[in-house]
């Protein structure tokens, strides 16, 4: 749950950054087209990636014996 929420915040910040940079790019003559589909796709991809890469290490750590994991460096 933590990984999903954290990645959602990151994905939303990324979309907001893209929206904020768009006027700057257009000022320099770069043609930019934004779409709602692209924003939603970006959010979904960000959440799925963050959840996967947050869940897998946590799953591996849950299979360890705590004393052995803390003694091993």
Beta strands, then each sheet from edge to edge (+ up, - down):
end
